[in-house]
């Protein structure tokens, strides 16, 4: 190697290390965190939704005053009792409510609802909290919202939380395993983790990043188009099934929750595009992630540094030893990475 060649090689090595060190600072300070999140969103490839999950949607049609059952917030609890009885009759494995029942309605309807929960023995109920926050690395909540009388004492499955955690750009990528109510010290598992646990999965072995699950999105938003099998609440209440109800519900995880517009239960997700995803569909994706063990993870800081070092060193040598057109081509390729 000539003296000039040695000089160019040394210059390339120094430049590569220097640029790597500069980028490493940005990595460890999370200066590009939002940019990295947006880039990672492009790697999601929805598809292959589970046929083990069925959605019963409290949708706009079910809530319509003329053709539906009326404004759903005013429904007597006997409506929910009827749906629980129906899906358990046809063999549902679990019945999971993505909604909280915080007040009593009519005495007769409430009694039927509680009786159906007890009789089924496979119903998971949700509880809302006023707020959630981090403290000493733990997810805590303030006091939980009150529940209808005797709901907590039924012999259904456990109460779960539906508290959501959004990234700095308000996108729903991560899922809490549970929260602790600070005032009582009571731990409430999250809806997806409790559902998977009751379906036979050891959720203690689920890999977490910073205490949370990265959701692997299998479906896109818009309930008219998503691929999880879905029925409107009214269809099930009226027993107006599009197929054999045994085929619809036997050994299935049945999620019941709102999609009607006035609930405003919608979130931006990595696969949302211009549309937000219904909260119940976010839960379905999180449940499927755990059930099938198709977990995601981000690169560790060390892995990022190694990749940066390789790219920066390669880039330095390309710029020092090749013509400008090849250098520009390399720059364009690494920008895509």
N, C-alpha and C positions, 0 to 999 in steps of 0.2 A: 504494500500500500504506500502510495506517495505521501509526502509530507502534507500536501493539500488535502488528500483523502482522509488522513488521520485527523486533521484539523476539523474537517466537516463532520466526521464521525463523532468526535468529542463534543462539538457544538450541538449536534443532534441529541446526544445523550443528555447534556446539561439542559437543553431546551425541554426535552421530554419530561425530565424529572421536575423541572421548575413548574411546567404547566400542570403536571399531575398534582404537585403540592398545592398549587393555587386552587384547583378544583376540589381537592380533598378538604380544604378549609370550608368551601361552600357545602360539601356533603355533610360534614360534621356539625355545621351550624344550621342545617336545613334551609339554607338561603334559597334553594331551588325546589323546596318541597311541593309547592303548588304546581309548578311546572312538571315535576316528576309524576304527580298524581294524574295530571291530565294526559301525559304520555302513556302511563300505564292503563288508563281507561280504554285506549285503542286496542289493547291486547285481549279484551273480553270477546269471546265468541259464543253467544247464546245458542242453545240447542240441546236436545236430549232431555227434555223435562221429564220428571218422574211420573209414572202412572199410579204411584202409590199415594199421591196427594190429590184431594178433591176440594174445590173451593165452592162454598155456598155464599153467594154475594148478596148482601143487603144493598141492592142496587136501586137506581132511580125508578125503574119500573115497579119493583116490589113496594116502593114507598109512595107511589103515585096515589093521589086521593081518589081518582076516578077508576083506573083499571087495576090498581094494586091493592095493597092492604092498608094504605093510608100512611101518614107521616110516621116513620119508624120509631122516632123517639117517644111516641105515644102508644106504641104497641103494648098490649098486656103481655105479661110474661108467659101466659099460656101459649102464645105463638111459638116462643122458643122451646117450651116444653114439648109441643107437638113435633117440632123438627128433631129434637133430641131423640124422642121416642121412635120416630120414623127411621133415622139413620142407624140407630142401634138395633132396631128390629131386623134391618137388612145386613147386619154384621160389621158395622164400622169398628175399626180397631181403636181409634181415639177420636174424640170430638173436642176440638180446640176453639175457644172463643177469643177472637182478636178484638175484644171490647170489654169494658168494665161496667158492671151493674152497680151503680152507686146509690140507688134509692129504691124505696118500695113503691109498687104500683097498687094494684088491687089485691086484697088478701087472698082471694081464691086463686087468682093467676099466679101469685108469688108462691103459694103452697104447691101448686102443680109443678112449677119450675123446679123448686127444691126437691120434690119427690122424684122428678125425672132424672135430675143429676145424681141423686142417691141410688136410684134403681139401675142406672146405666153403669155407674162405677168407673167410667173411663173418660170423664169430662174434665178438661183443663180450663180453668177460669183465669181471667186476667185482672190485675189490679193496677190502677194508675197512681202516680205520685205527683206531688206538686212541683218538684224540681229534682234534678240530679246533679252531682258535682264530684270532682276528684278531691280526695284528701289522703295524703300519705300513700299515694299509689293505689288506693282503693276507690271503687265506685260506691258512693253513698247517696242516699236520697233523704229528702225531708219527709215529713209525715205522709203516709199514704192516704188517698181519698177514702172516705167512708164507703162501706159496702152495704148492700141491702141486708136487712136483718137475717141472721142465721146462715148466710151464704158461706161464711168462713168455716162453719161447723158441719157442712154437709160431708158425706162420705165419698165425694168425687175425688179427682186427683188434686194435686197441690195448686195453690194460687201462684201465678207467675207475673212477672213484670213485662210491660210492653214499652219501657223507656227506650228511646232511640238515641243514637250517638251519631252526629254528623261531622264530617271533616270541615276544615276552615272554609271550603267553598260550598258548604251546605249540601254535599253529596253523601249519600248513604252507602258507604263501602264497608264499614266495620259493624260488628254485632256484639253486644255485651253478653257475657255468659250469665250475668245476674247482677243484682244490686243488694245492698244492705241498708235497711231502714235505720237511720242513725239513732232515733229516739228509743227504739226497742232492741236493736241489734239483730233483728230478724232478717234472714237472708231469703231473697226471692229469686229463684232462677228465671232466666229469660224464657220467653215463649218457645223459641226454637230449641234451646238446650233442654228444657223440660220435656218437650214433645219427643225429641230424639231419645232421651233417657228412658221415657216410658214406652218407647218403641223397641227398647232392647239394646241401645247403643251406650257404651261407656263413655260419657262425655268428658270424663276426667282425662281422657287421652287425646282430646281434641287439641291440635296445636294452636296456640294463641300468639299474637304479636302485640306487645304492650298491653296484655291482658284482654285482648279482643280477637274475635274471629274475623278473618277476611272473607266476605261473602262471595261465593262463586255464582255469578248470575247465569242461570240457564234459560230464562225467559225474558222477554221484553215487556214494557208496560202496555196499557190500554186493554182493559178486560175483554173487549170484543175480539182481540187478536191473539192474546197470549195462549200458550199451548197447554197450560194446566187444565185438566177437565174442570169445567165450572157449570154451576146451575144457579139460577136466581133463588133467593129465599122463598119467593112466592111459589115457584115450581115445586119445591120440596114440601112446602106447607100444604099446597093443593094436591100433592102426590101426582103431579102432571109430569112424569118422567120421560125423557127422550129415549131411554133404553131400559133394559131390565134393571130394576133397582138393586138387585143382588150384585149384578156386574158393576154397578156404579159405586157401591159402598162397601162390599164385603172386604174385610181386612185392609181398608183404606184409612188414611189419616184425613179426617174431614175438618177443614178450617172454615169457621163461620165468622164473617166480619163485614164491615161497611165498605162499599165502593161508591155509594151515592155521593153526588157532588157536594151536598151541603155538609158532609162530615169533614171535608177538606183533609182527608187522610191520604195525602200524596207526597211523594218524595222524589228528588232528583237522584238518579243512580248512574253508574258508569255506562249503562246501556240505554239510558232514557232518551237520548237525542233531544228532540224538542218537546217531549212529553214527560210528565212525571209518572212515577209508578205507584200504584195502589199499595198502601201499607201491608195489606194482607198478602200481596204477591211478594213483597220483600221478605216477609216471614217464610213464605213457601220456599223461596230460593235459599234462605239460610238453613231451613230444615233439610232440604235436599243436599246441601253441601255437607252437612254432618252425617246424614244417613248413608250417603254413598262414599264418604271419605275423600271427596275430591277437593282437597284443601289448596288454598293459594298461600303464597308467602312472598314478601318483598326480599330483594337482595339485602344481605347484611352490609354494614359499612365496609367491612374488609373486602367483600366481593366487589363492591362498587369501586374501591380503590384499585384492586387488581385489574378490573376492566378498564378503568381510566388510565392506569399506567400503560397497559398494552396499547390502547388507542393512541395515547399521547406520544409514546415512543415510536410507534409505527408512523404516526403523522409527521413527527419530526424528521424521520429518515426519508419519508416520501417527499417532503418539501425540500430537503437538502440535496437529494440525489436524483430526482426525476424532473421532467419538464412540467411547466406550470399547468398544462391541461390535465395531467395525471394527478397533480396535487389538488386541483379544484374538484376533480371527480372523487377523490378520496374524502375531501371535506364534505361533499354532498352526501356521500354514503354514510359517514359517521354521524352527520346531522340527523339522518333518518333513524339511526340506532338510538 
